[in-house]
């Protein structure tokens, strides 16, 4: 397995673990009080602190332009945006980094014309920190 695929798998595992952990903690709050942000989402480990969002999400048509935003969580600045797990069949095409500021980056991309319905990862490399989110497609 290549290093990049392992990084993607590790990122997805981290995201799933954080989402599961936050859900479990929120479910145990009950009548004890409200869950604060600190207890609902523990701080990710070094190397996985970038935050990424995709808009619109879910996407609804092939060729649709999406905007990728977020911050680098201590990283150097946005270096790359990757989508999907297969280099031969990318989810996003024509990825353009508009603003690489580590405190607030912006990138634009086009949804591949061959994409179908489903869910796939969108990863960012911020030079020392990485982030991942899921892109949902309903085409």
N, C-alpha and C positions, 0 to 999 in steps of 0.2 A: 504494500500500500504506500502511496506517495505521502510525503510530508504534508502537502496541502490538504489531501483527503483526510488525514488524521486530524489536522487542525479544524477542518469543517466538522468532523464527527465530534471532536471534543467540544467545540462551540455549541453544537446542537444539544449535546448531553448537558452542558452547563446551563443552557437556557431552560431545558426541560426540568432540570433539578431545581433551578431558582423558581420557576413557575409553580412546580409542585410544592415546594417549601412554603412559598407565599400563600398558596391556597390552603395548605394544612394549617398554617398559623392563623389565617383569617378565619378559618372554620372553628378554631378553638377559642376565639375571642369571646363568643357568646355574650353572656351577661356580665362578664368580668370588665368590660369597657371596650373602648375602640382600639383598633390596632393602629399603631403609629407606623410611619413610613420606615423607621429604623428596624422595627420588628417584622414588618411585612416583606421587606426585600433586603436581605443581608447583603453587605458589600461584596461584590465579586472579587475573586483573587486577582493579584497583579497579572497583567497580560490580557485580561478579559473585562476591562472597565470602560470600553467605548460604548456609547449608546447610539442606536440606529433606529430610524423610523422610515417607513415607505408610505407615500401618499399618491394616489388613492390606494387604499388597501381595505377591501379586496378590489382587484382590477376586474374590469368587465369586458374588455375587448382586446384582441390581438393588435399589436402596433401602438397601443396606448402609451403615452409618455407618463413616466412616474418620476417623482422627486424623492430623493434619498437625503434625509437630514439627520443631524445628531451632533454629538460632541465626542472628543477623543479621550476623555477621562484620564488625562495626564499624558497621553501620547503626543507625538511630534506634530501631527497634522494628518489629514486624509491622504493616503497613498494609493489605495485601490478599493474598488467595489467589485465583489464577486457574487454571482447568483446561481444557485443550483449546485448539483454535485458532479455534473458531467461537462467537461470542457467542449466536447463535440456538439452538445446541444444546450447552449446557454439559455437561460431564462430571460436575461436582459441583454440587449444589444446597444451599440453606440453609447456606451457609458461615458459621460463627460463630467469631470470634476469642475464645478463652477466656482466654489469657494473651499479652500482646504484648511481654513482656520481651525485649530484644535478646539477652540471654545464654541464653535458652531459651524459645521461644514454643510455644504449643499452640493449634491450631484444630481444629474438628470440622466435618464436612460429610457429606452423604448422596449416595451414588452415584445418578446420574440413572436414572429408570425406563426410559428409552429407549436406554440404552447397550448396546452389543454387545461381542463379543470384540475385543480389540485392545490397543494401547499408546498412551498419550497423555501430554503433559507436564502437570505440576503446577508452577506458578510462584509464588514469593512475592516481594512487594515489601516491603523493609525500610527504606524511606526513605533511599535512597542506595546500598543494596546489594540485589542480586537473587539468587535461587537457583532452580534447576530440578531436578526429578527426573522419572522416568517412572513412571506408574501402569499396571499391567497388569490387564486385566479378562478373566476367564474366566467368563462368565455363560451 
